[in-house]
Amino acid sequence: MAQASFSQAFGSFGNTFVAICLTFFAFSTIIGWYFFGESNVKALFGNKAVKFYAVIVVLCIIIGSFLKVELVWNLSDLLNALMVFPNLLALLALSGVVAKAAHGEDITKK
């Protein structure tokens, strides 16, 4: 829809403009998700695991560029949905701390 609108307003340059914008958006999204994941890998496994994580990311980008778009979107949705489980575990683990804080208890004491 956006591509059709830009094409109608700017002619053939509209298609090119939308393609360039989409490329920048995709690239910045990949970089953003990479750094988000890298900070989590550092926190969970230490600095040594970052190189392994970087290799996995590059392989996923390469493989994803050859797959069908529908499959890539479905994999993306699945992996985002799987992030619910570690968050639920963390919520359960911290539920006692949250309950104490909600009742006004000092949570900094052990």
DODREN-428301 format. One record per residue: x negated, y negated, z of N, C-alpha, C, O in turn; residue in one letter; residue number from 1. Coordinates in steps of 0.001 Angstrom, whole numbers. Layout:
rec n.east:X	n.north:Y	n.up:Z	ca.east:X	ca.north:Y	ca.up:Z	c.east:X	c.north:Y	c.up:Z	o.east:X	o.north:Y	o.up:Z	resn:A	resi:NUM $
...
END
This chain:
rec n.east:-824	n.north:1166	n.up:0	ca.east:0	ca.north:0	ca.up:0	c.east:-881	c.north:-1246	c.up:0	o.east:-650	o.north:-2177	o.up:-772	resn:M	resi:1 $
rec n.east:-1896	n.north:-1259	n.up:873	ca.east:-2796	ca.north:-2413	ca.up:923	c.east:-3549	c.north:-2556	c.up:-394	o.east:-3727	o.north:-3664	o.up:-900	resn:A	resi:2 $
rec n.east:-3987	n.north:-1433	n.up:-939	ca.east:-4721	ca.north:-1471	ca.up:-2203	c.east:-3837	c.north:-2015	c.up:-3331	o.east:-4303	o.north:-2790	o.up:-4166	resn:Q	resi:3 $
rec n.east:-2594	n.north:-1620	n.up:-3355	ca.east:-1673	ca.north:-2118	ca.up:-4373	c.east:-1438	c.north:-3616	c.up:-4205	o.east:-1365	o.north:-4350	o.up:-5191	resn:A	resi:4 $
rec n.east:-1319	n.north:-4067	n.up:-2964	ca.east:-1119	ca.north:-5493	ca.up:-2709	c.east:-2316	c.north:-6311	c.up:-3156	o.east:-2167	o.north:-7337	o.up:-3818	resn:S	resi:5 $
rec n.east:-3512	n.north:-5847	n.up:-2787	ca.east:-4719	ca.north:-6574	ca.up:-3188	c.east:-4903	c.north:-6547	c.up:-4705	o.east:-5364	o.north:-7525	o.up:-5294	resn:F	resi:6 $
rec n.east:-4545	n.north:-5437	n.up:-5332	ca.east:-4652	ca.north:-5350	ca.up:-6791	c.east:-3693	c.north:-6320	c.up:-7468	o.east:-4023	o.north:-6934	o.up:-8482	resn:S	resi:7 $
rec n.east:-2511	n.north:-6446	n.up:-6896	ca.east:-1544	ca.north:-7366	ca.up:-7484	c.east:-1996	c.north:-8818	c.up:-7316	o.east:-1789	o.north:-9645	o.up:-8203	resn:Q	resi:8 $
rec n.east:-2611	n.north:-9118	n.up:-6181	ca.east:-3030	ca.north:-10495	ca.up:-5924	c.east:-4338	c.north:-10850	c.up:-6623	o.east:-4494	o.north:-11967	o.up:-7115	resn:A	resi:9 $
rec n.east:-5287	n.north:-9897	n.up:-6671	ca.east:-6634	ca.north:-10200	ca.up:-7161	c.east:-7034	c.north:-9413	c.up:-8398	o.east:-8182	o.north:-9501	o.up:-8835	resn:F	resi:10 $
rec n.east:-6135	n.north:-8664	n.up:-8961	ca.east:-6460	ca.north:-7880	ca.up:-10152	c.east:-7318	c.north:-6680	c.up:-9786	o.east:-7176	o.north:-6111	o.up:-8703	resn:G	resi:11 $
rec n.east:-8211	n.north:-6296	n.up:-10698	ca.east:-9039	ca.north:-5110	ca.up:-10453	c.east:-10018	c.north:-5306	c.up:-9300	o.east:-10484	o.north:-4328	o.up:-8715	resn:S	resi:12 $
rec n.east:-10339	n.north:-6564	n.up:-8963	ca.east:-11218	ca.north:-6809	ca.up:-7817	c.east:-10559	c.north:-6371	c.up:-6514	o.east:-11256	o.north:-6034	o.up:-5557	resn:F	resi:13 $
rec n.east:-9230	n.north:-6369	n.up:-6459	ca.east:-8525	ca.north:-5949	ca.up:-5246	c.east:-8849	c.north:-4523	c.up:-4856	o.east:-9059	o.north:-4241	o.up:-3676	resn:G	resi:14 $
rec n.east:-8895	n.north:-3609	n.up:-5826	ca.east:-9259	ca.north:-2216	ca.up:-5542	c.east:-10673	c.north:-2124	c.up:-4998	o.east:-10929	o.north:-1408	o.up:-4030	resn:N	resi:15 $
rec n.east:-11585	n.north:-2845	n.up:-5620	ca.east:-12983	ca.north:-2832	ca.up:-5187	c.east:-13112	c.north:-3397	c.up:-3776	o.east:-13835	o.north:-2848	o.up:-2945	resn:T	resi:16 $
rec n.east:-12413	n.north:-4488	n.up:-3513	ca.east:-12472	ca.north:-5118	ca.up:-2192	c.east:-11977	c.north:-4174	c.up:-1105	o.east:-12615	o.north:-4049	o.up:-60	resn:F	resi:17 $
rec n.east:-10860	n.north:-3514	n.up:-1334	ca.east:-10314	ca.north:-2579	ca.up:-345	c.east:-11277	c.north:-1401	c.up:-140	o.east:-11473	o.north:-951	o.up:989	resn:V	resi:18 $
rec n.east:-11871	n.north:-907	n.up:-1220	ca.east:-12828	ca.north:202	ca.up:-1100	c.east:-14044	c.north:-209	c.up:-277	o.east:-14522	o.north:569	o.up:549	resn:A	resi:19 $
rec n.east:-14544	n.north:-1412	n.up:-492	ca.east:-15700	ca.north:-1898	ca.up:272	c.east:-15328	c.north:-2064	c.up:1750	o.east:-16085	o.north:-1661	o.up:2633	resn:I	resi:20 $
rec n.east:-14168	n.north:-2654	n.up:2012	ca.east:-13715	ca.north:-2814	ca.up:3400	c.east:-13548	c.north:-1465	c.up:4091	o.east:-13922	o.north:-1309	o.up:5253	resn:C	resi:21 $
rec n.east:-12992	n.north:-504	n.up:3386	ca.east:-12801	ca.north:824	ca.up:3945	c.east:-14138	c.north:1501	c.up:4245	o.east:-14279	o.north:2197	o.up:5250	resn:L	resi:22 $
rec n.east:-15111	n.north:1289	n.up:3366	ca.east:-16447	ca.north:1841	ca.up:3589	c.east:-17068	c.north:1256	c.up:4853	o.east:-17614	o.north:1995	o.up:5673	resn:T	resi:23 $
rec n.east:-16990	n.north:-67	n.up:5018	ca.east:-17529	ca.north:-697	ca.up:6226	c.east:-16804	c.north:-229	c.up:7475	o.east:-17431	o.north:6	o.up:8508	resn:F	resi:24 $
rec n.east:-15491	n.north:-94	n.up:7387	ca.east:-14716	ca.north:377	ca.up:8531	c.east:-15115	c.north:1799	c.up:8909	o.east:-15321	o.north:2095	o.up:10086	resn:F	resi:25 $
rec n.east:-15224	n.north:2677	n.up:7921	ca.east:-15593	ca.north:4069	ca.up:8192	c.east:-16992	c.north:4155	c.up:8793	o.east:-17223	o.north:4901	o.up:9744	resn:A	resi:26 $
rec n.east:-17920	n.north:3388	n.up:8230	ca.east:-19296	ca.north:3419	ca.up:8729	c.east:-19371	c.north:2906	c.up:10165	o.east:-20030	o.north:3515	o.up:11007	resn:F	resi:27 $
rec n.east:-18701	n.north:1794	n.up:10448	ca.east:-18740	ca.north:1257	ca.up:11812	c.east:-18027	c.north:2180	c.up:12795	o.east:-18419	o.north:2252	o.up:13960	resn:S	resi:28 $
rec n.east:-16993	n.north:2884	n.up:12352	ca.east:-16305	ca.north:3841	ca.up:13215	c.east:-17215	c.north:5015	c.up:13547	o.east:-17259	o.north:5460	o.up:14694	resn:T	resi:29 $
rec n.east:-17939	n.north:5518	n.up:12558	ca.east:-18881	ca.north:6620	ca.up:12798	c.east:-19956	c.north:6192	c.up:13794	o.east:-20295	o.north:6943	o.up:14708	resn:I	resi:30 $
rec n.east:-20485	n.north:4995	n.up:13617	ca.east:-21518	ca.north:4507	ca.up:14528	c.east:-20959	c.north:4340	c.up:15943	o.east:-21605	o.north:4713	o.up:16922	resn:I	resi:31 $
rec n.east:-19763	n.north:3779	n.up:16038	ca.east:-19148	ca.north:3599	ca.up:17354	c.east:-18909	c.north:4907	c.up:18082	o.east:-19232	o.north:5032	o.up:19264	resn:G	resi:32 $
rec n.east:-18344	n.north:5887	n.up:17382	ca.east:-18100	ca.north:7192	ca.up:18004	c.east:-19413	c.north:7897	c.up:18351	o.east:-19494	o.north:8615	o.up:19347	resn:W	resi:33 $
rec n.east:-20450	n.north:7687	n.up:17515	ca.east:-21739	ca.north:8300	ca.up:17816	c.east:-22281	c.north:7775	c.up:19142	o.east:-22699	o.north:8560	o.up:19994	resn:Y	resi:34 $
rec n.east:-22277	n.north:6457	n.up:19324	ca.east:-22829	ca.north:5892	ca.up:20554	c.east:-21984	c.north:6233	c.up:21769	o.east:-22514	o.north:6406	o.up:22867	resn:F	resi:35 $
rec n.east:-20687	n.north:6332	n.up:21584	ca.east:-19815	ca.north:6774	ca.up:22676	c.east:-20183	c.north:8195	c.up:23092	o.east:-20333	o.north:8483	o.up:24280	resn:F	resi:36 $
rec n.east:-20327	n.north:9073	n.up:22111	ca.east:-20712	ca.north:10452	ca.up:22404	c.east:-22109	c.north:10556	c.up:22984	o.east:-22358	o.north:11367	o.up:23876	resn:G	resi:37 $
rec n.east:-23022	n.north:9733	n.up:22477	ca.east:-24402	ca.north:9765	ca.up:22976	c.east:-24462	c.north:9400	c.up:24453	o.east:-25188	o.north:10034	o.up:25218	resn:E	resi:38 $
rec n.east:-23713	n.north:8395	n.up:24855	ca.east:-23722	ca.north:8017	ca.up:26274	c.east:-23150	c.north:9138	c.up:27135	o.east:-23608	o.north:9347	o.up:28259	resn:S	resi:39 $
rec n.east:-22161	n.north:9856	n.up:26627	ca.east:-21615	ca.north:10988	ca.up:27376	c.east:-22590	c.north:12153	c.up:27439	o.east:-22708	o.north:12814	o.up:28471	resn:N	resi:40 $
rec n.east:-23291	n.north:12406	n.up:26332	ca.east:-24282	ca.north:13480	ca.up:26318	c.east:-25408	c.north:13162	c.up:27305	o.east:-25865	o.north:14045	o.up:28030	resn:V	resi:41 $
rec n.east:-25853	n.north:11907	n.up:27335	ca.east:-26886	ca.north:11504	ca.up:28296	c.east:-26422	c.north:11733	c.up:29726	o.east:-27173	o.north:12246	o.up:30555	resn:K	resi:42 $
rec n.east:-25175	n.north:11348	n.up:30014	ca.east:-24663	ca.north:11488	ca.up:31371	c.east:-24503	c.north:12952	c.up:31769	o.east:-24754	o.north:13316	o.up:32918	resn:A	resi:43 $
rec n.east:-24092	n.north:13782	n.up:30832	ca.east:-23827	ca.north:15182	ca.up:31163	c.east:-25067	c.north:16068	c.up:31110	o.east:-25244	o.north:16947	o.up:31954	resn:L	resi:44 $
rec n.east:-25934	n.north:15832	n.up:30107	ca.east:-27028	ca.north:16767	ca.up:29862	c.east:-28417	c.north:16145	c.up:29904	o.east:-29406	o.north:16875	o.up:29835	resn:F	resi:45 $
rec n.east:-28528	n.north:14832	n.up:30016	ca.east:-29831	ca.north:14170	ca.up:30061	c.east:-30291	c.north:13713	c.up:28682	o.east:-29676	o.north:14021	o.up:27661	resn:G	resi:46 $
rec n.east:-31390	n.north:12970	n.up:28689	ca.east:-31907	ca.north:12363	ca.up:27454	c.east:-32406	c.north:13385	c.up:26437	o.east:-32388	o.north:13119	o.up:25235	resn:N	resi:47 $
rec n.east:-32849	n.north:14544	n.up:26902	ca.east:-33396	ca.north:15541	ca.up:25970	c.east:-32327	c.north:16094	c.up:25028	o.east:-32648	o.north:16529	o.up:23922	resn:K	resi:48 $
rec n.east:-31082	n.north:16084	n.up:25446	ca.east:-30000	ca.north:16639	ca.up:24634	c.east:-29541	c.north:15688	c.up:23532	o.east:-28783	o.north:16089	o.up:22648	resn:A	resi:49 $
rec n.east:-29991	n.north:14430	n.up:23572	ca.east:-29519	ca.north:13440	ca.up:22592	c.east:-29976	c.north:13806	c.up:21185	o.east:-29219	o.north:13623	o.up:20232	resn:V	resi:50 $
rec n.east:-31186	n.north:14313	n.up:21032	ca.east:-31656	ca.north:14691	ca.up:19692	c.east:-30824	c.north:15831	c.up:19123	o.east:-30493	o.north:15826	o.up:17937	resn:K	resi:51 $
rec n.east:-30488	n.north:16795	n.up:19947	ca.east:-29636	ca.north:17900	ca.up:19517	c.east:-28264	c.north:17377	c.up:19116	o.east:-27701	o.north:17797	o.up:18105	resn:F	resi:52 $
rec n.east:-27730	n.north:16458	n.up:19913	ca.east:-26441	ca.north:15841	ca.up:19598	c.east:-26509	c.north:15091	c.up:18271	o.east:-25586	o.north:15183	o.up:17462	resn:Y	resi:53 $
rec n.east:-27590	n.north:14353	n.up:18040	ca.east:-27738	ca.north:13594	ca.up:16790	c.east:-27749	c.north:14529	c.up:15580	o.east:-27155	o.north:14218	o.up:14548	resn:A	resi:54 $
rec n.east:-28421	n.north:15665	n.up:15705	ca.east:-28455	ca.north:16643	ca.up:14612	c.east:-27051	c.north:17178	c.up:14336	o.east:-26647	o.north:17314	o.up:13182	resn:V	resi:55 $
rec n.east:-26312	n.north:17479	n.up:15403	ca.east:-24943	ca.north:17974	ca.up:15241	c.east:-24074	c.north:16930	c.up:14544	o.east:-23275	o.north:17266	o.up:13670	resn:I	resi:56 $
rec n.east:-24228	n.north:15663	n.up:14932	ca.east:-23432	ca.north:14593	ca.up:14316	c.east:-23748	c.north:14479	c.up:12835	o.east:-22835	o.north:14380	o.up:12014	resn:V	resi:57 $
rec n.east:-25021	n.north:14491	n.up:12484	ca.east:-25406	ca.north:14371	ca.up:11070	c.east:-24866	c.north:15558	c.up:10275	o.east:-24358	o.north:15380	o.up:9168	resn:V	resi:58 $
rec n.east:-24971	n.north:16756	n.up:10825	ca.east:-24426	ca.north:17934	ca.up:10137	c.east:-22909	c.north:17825	c.up:9954	o.east:-22382	o.north:18169	o.up:8896	resn:L	resi:59 $
rec n.east:-22215	n.north:17347	n.up:10983	ca.east:-20758	ca.north:17187	ca.up:10867	c.east:-20399	c.north:16151	c.up:9808	o.east:-19426	o.north:16329	o.up:9075	resn:C	resi:60 $
rec n.east:-21166	n.north:15080	n.up:9723	ca.east:-20906	ca.north:14057	ca.up:8707	c.east:-21123	c.north:14631	c.up:7309	o.east:-20326	o.north:14397	o.up:6402	resn:I	resi:61 $
rec n.east:-22192	n.north:15373	n.up:7149	ca.east:-22481	ca.north:15960	ca.up:5833	c.east:-21418	c.north:16981	c.up:5457	o.east:-20888	o.north:16948	o.up:4346	resn:I	resi:62 $
rec n.east:-21106	n.north:17879	n.up:6369	ca.east:-20087	ca.north:18895	ca.up:6081	c.east:-18733	c.north:18244	c.up:5845	o.east:-18009	o.north:18637	o.up:4930	resn:I	resi:63 $
rec n.east:-18382	n.north:17253	n.up:6660	ca.east:-17103	ca.north:16576	ca.up:6517	c.east:-16943	c.north:15855	c.up:5191	o.east:-15830	o.north:15696	o.up:4691	resn:G	resi:64 $
rec n.east:-18065	n.north:15419	n.up:4623	ca.east:-17974	ca.north:14711	ca.up:3338	c.east:-17640	c.north:15658	c.up:2182	o.east:-17214	o.north:15209	o.up:1117	resn:S	resi:65 $
rec n.east:-17829	n.north:16951	n.up:2384	ca.east:-17520	ca.north:17925	ca.up:1336	c.east:-16160	c.north:18605	c.up:1523	o.east:-15673	o.north:19264	o.up:604	resn:F	resi:66 $
rec n.east:-15551	n.north:18457	n.up:2679	ca.east:-14269	ca.north:19106	ca.up:2957	c.east:-13111	c.north:18287	c.up:2402	o.east:-13266	o.north:17114	o.up:2062	resn:L	resi:67 $
rec n.east:-11960	n.north:18921	n.up:2318	ca.east:-10758	ca.north:18219	ca.up:1879	c.east:-10319	c.north:17240	c.up:2968	o.east:-10498	o.north:17494	o.up:4159	resn:K	resi:68 $
rec n.east:-9752	n.north:16140	n.up:2545	ca.east:-9373	ca.north:15068	ca.up:3467	c.east:-8392	c.north:15555	c.up:4525	o.east:-8525	o.north:15202	o.up:5697	resn:V	resi:69 $
rec n.east:-7412	n.north:16359	n.up:4130	ca.east:-6421	ca.north:16847	ca.up:5079	c.east:-7069	c.north:17672	c.up:6186	o.east:-6695	o.north:17566	o.up:7354	resn:E	resi:70 $
rec n.east:-8046	n.north:18497	n.up:5804	ca.east:-8741	ca.north:19319	ca.up:6796	c.east:-9550	c.north:18446	c.up:7750	o.east:-9567	o.north:18699	o.up:8954	resn:L	resi:71 $
rec n.east:-10208	n.north:17438	n.up:7233	ca.east:-10993	ca.north:16536	ca.up:8084	c.east:-10085	c.north:15829	c.up:9088	o.east:-10419	o.north:15737	o.up:10269	resn:V	resi:72 $
rec n.east:-8936	n.north:15328	n.up:8621	ca.east:-8009	ca.north:14657	ca.up:9533	c.east:-7471	c.north:15633	c.up:10577	o.east:-7347	o.north:15274	o.up:11748	resn:W	resi:73 $
rec n.east:-7152	n.north:16851	n.up:10172	ca.east:-6656	ca.north:17837	ca.up:11132	c.east:-7716	c.north:18202	c.up:12165	o.east:-7407	o.north:18342	o.up:13348	resn:N	resi:74 $
rec n.east:-8962	n.north:18356	n.up:11724	ca.east:-10048	ca.north:18631	ca.up:12671	c.east:-10249	c.north:17459	c.up:13630	o.east:-10468	o.north:17653	o.up:14826	resn:L	resi:75 $
rec n.east:-10172	n.north:16254	n.up:13096	ca.east:-10304	ca.north:15062	ca.up:13932	c.east:-9208	c.north:15011	c.up:14990	o.east:-9479	o.north:14739	o.up:16159	resn:S	resi:76 $
rec n.east:-7981	n.north:15272	n.up:14580	ca.east:-6858	ca.north:15288	ca.up:15531	c.east:-7041	c.north:16381	c.up:16579	o.east:-6795	o.north:16151	o.up:17763	resn:D	resi:77 $
rec n.east:-7466	n.north:17554	n.up:16158	ca.east:-7669	ca.north:18661	ca.up:17092	c.east:-8744	c.north:18331	c.up:18113	o.east:-8545	o.north:18535	o.up:19310	resn:L	resi:78 $
rec n.east:-9877	n.north:17826	n.up:17655	ca.east:-10972	ca.north:17531	ca.up:18573	c.east:-10627	c.north:16384	c.up:19522	o.east:-11039	o.north:16394	o.up:20682	resn:L	resi:79 $
rec n.east:-9881	n.north:15407	n.up:19040	ca.east:-9420	ca.north:14347	ca.up:19939	c.east:-8450	c.north:14893	c.up:20970	o.east:-8484	o.north:14482	o.up:22130	resn:N	resi:80 $
rec n.east:-7588	n.north:15812	n.up:20565	ca.east:-6646	ca.north:16410	ca.up:21499	c.east:-7362	c.north:17259	c.up:22549	o.east:-6931	o.north:17312	o.up:23701	resn:A	resi:81 $
rec n.east:-8442	n.north:17918	n.up:22162	ca.east:-9183	ca.north:18751	ca.up:23113	c.east:-9866	c.north:17930	c.up:24203	o.east:-10249	o.north:18466	o.up:25242	resn:L	resi:82 $
rec n.east:-10017	n.north:16626	n.up:23962	ca.east:-10615	ca.north:15771	ca.up:24994	c.east:-9698	c.north:15619	c.up:26207	o.east:-10121	o.north:15100	o.up:27240	resn:M	resi:83 $
rec n.east:-8457	n.north:16064	n.up:26090	ca.east:-7532	ca.north:16021	ca.up:27225	c.east:-8037	c.north:16912	c.up:28358	o.east:-7922	o.north:16547	o.up:29528	resn:V	resi:84 $
rec n.east:-8586	n.north:18060	n.up:28029	ca.east:-8952	ca.north:19037	ca.up:29062	c.east:-10049	c.north:18554	c.up:30012	o.east:-9875	o.north:18681	o.up:31224	resn:F	resi:85 $
rec n.east:-11180	n.north:18002	n.up:29525	ca.east:-12147	ca.north:17495	ca.up:30501	c.east:-11593	c.north:16324	c.up:31316	o.east:-11957	o.north:16153	o.up:32479	resn:P	resi:86 $
rec n.east:-10722	n.north:15525	n.up:30715	ca.east:-10121	ca.north:14426	ca.up:31461	c.east:-9189	c.north:14939	c.up:32544	o.east:-9163	o.north:14395	o.up:33648	resn:N	resi:87 $
rec n.east:-8422	n.north:15981	n.up:32242	ca.east:-7552	ca.north:16567	ca.up:33263	c.east:-8356	c.north:17168	c.up:34402	o.east:-7982	o.north:17029	o.up:35566	resn:L	resi:88 $
rec n.east:-9467	n.north:17840	n.up:34074	ca.east:-10328	ca.north:18394	ca.up:35122	c.east:-10889	c.north:17286	c.up:36015	o.east:-10939	o.north:17431	o.up:37236	resn:L	resi:89 $
rec n.east:-11305	n.north:16189	n.up:35402	ca.east:-11826	ca.north:15073	ca.up:36190	c.east:-10738	c.north:14466	c.up:37064	o.east:-10991	o.north:14117	o.up:38217	resn:A	resi:90 $
rec n.east:-9531	n.north:14336	n.up:36527	ca.east:-8423	ca.north:13809	ca.up:37326	c.east:-8117	c.north:14707	c.up:38523	o.east:-7878	o.north:14222	o.up:39628	resn:L	resi:91 $
rec n.east:-8125	n.north:16004	n.up:38294	ca.east:-7886	ca.north:16927	ca.up:39406	c.east:-9006	c.north:16848	c.up:40439	o.east:-8751	o.north:16868	o.up:41643	resn:L	resi:92 $
rec n.east:-10247	n.north:16759	n.up:39962	ca.east:-11381	ca.north:16693	ca.up:40880	c.east:-11366	c.north:15404	c.up:41700	o.east:-11797	o.north:15402	o.up:42853	resn:A	resi:93 $
rec n.east:-10884	n.north:14328	n.up:41127	ca.east:-10878	ca.north:13040	ca.up:41821	c.east:-9546	c.north:12715	c.up:42493	o.east:-9395	o.north:11634	o.up:43061	resn:L	resi:94 $
rec n.east:-8595	n.north:13616	n.up:42440	ca.east:-7273	ca.north:13316	ca.up:42988	c.east:-7323	c.north:13036	c.up:44490	o.east:-6580	o.north:12185	o.up:44981	resn:S	resi:95 $
rec n.east:-8173	n.north:13726	n.up:45213	ca.east:-8297	ca.north:13465	ca.up:46651	c.east:-8838	c.north:12077	c.up:46925	o.east:-8362	o.north:11394	o.up:47832	resn:G	resi:96 $
rec n.east:-9821	n.north:11653	n.up:46158	ca.east:-10400	ca.north:10320	ca.up:46313	c.east:-9351	c.north:9255	c.up:46010	o.east:-9242	o.north:8257	o.up:46722	resn:V	resi:97 $
rec n.east:-8591	n.north:9476	n.up:44958	ca.east:-7553	ca.north:8514	ca.up:44575	c.east:-6479	c.north:8445	c.up:45658	o.east:-6002	o.north:7358	o.up:45984	resn:V	resi:98 $
rec n.east:-6099	n.north:9577	n.up:46213	ca.east:-5074	ca.north:9597	ca.up:47268	c.east:-5567	c.north:8834	c.up:48494	o.east:-4810	o.north:8065	o.up:49086	resn:A	resi:99 $
rec n.east:-6820	n.north:9037	n.up:48878	ca.east:-7373	ca.north:8305	ca.up:50024	c.east:-7398	c.north:6808	c.up:49754	o.east:-7038	o.north:6013	o.up:50622	resn:K	resi:100 $
rec n.east:-7815	n.north:6425	n.up:48570	ca.east:-7868	ca.north:5001	ca.up:48227	c.east:-6475	c.north:4387	c.up:48194	o.east:-6286	o.north:3231	o.up:48576	resn:A	resi:101 $
rec n.east:-5504	n.north:5168	n.up:47736	ca.east:-4134	ca.north:4664	ca.up:47662	c.east:-3549	c.north:4436	c.up:49057	o.east:-2697	o.north:3566	o.up:49236	resn:A	resi:102 $
rec n.east:-3999	n.north:5209	n.up:50040	ca.east:-3502	ca.north:5075	ca.up:51416	c.east:-4338	c.north:4093	c.up:52216	o.east:-4122	o.north:3931	o.up:53417	resn:H	resi:103 $
rec n.east:-5298	n.north:3430	n.up:51562	ca.east:-6080	ca.north:2406	ca.up:52236	c.east:-7279	c.north:2928	c.up:53012	o.east:-7904	o.north:2170	o.up:53754	resn:G	resi:104 $
rec n.east:-7606	n.north:4176	n.up:52862	ca.east:-8768	ca.north:4733	ca.up:53569	c.east:-10044	c.north:4277	c.up:52879	o.east:-10043	o.north:3974	o.up:51686	resn:E	resi:105 $
rec n.east:-11128	n.north:4231	n.up:53638	ca.east:-12434	ca.north:3858	ca.up:53091	c.east:-13023	c.north:5075	c.up:52378	o.east:-13343	o.north:6078	o.up:53016	resn:D	resi:106 $
rec n.east:-13161	n.north:4987	n.up:51078	ca.east:-13648	ca.north:6133	ca.up:50292	c.east:-15170	c.north:6146	c.up:50198	o.east:-15748	o.north:7091	o.up:49660	resn:I	resi:107 $
rec n.east:-15825	n.north:5105	n.up:50716	ca.east:-17299	ca.north:5079	ca.up:50644	c.east:-17920	c.north:5893	c.up:51772	o.east:-19094	o.north:6256	o.up:51697	resn:T	resi:108 $
rec n.east:-17138	n.north:6186	n.up:52830	ca.east:-17644	ca.north:7026	ca.up:53923	c.east:-17548	c.north:8485	c.up:53531	o.east:-16654	o.north:8892	o.up:52790	resn:K	resi:109 $
rec n.east:-18477	n.north:9253	n.up:54038	ca.east:-18448	ca.north:10689	ca.up:53748	c.east:-17928	c.north:11443	c.up:54923	o.east:-17827	o.north:12669	o.up:54875	resn:K	resi:110 $
END
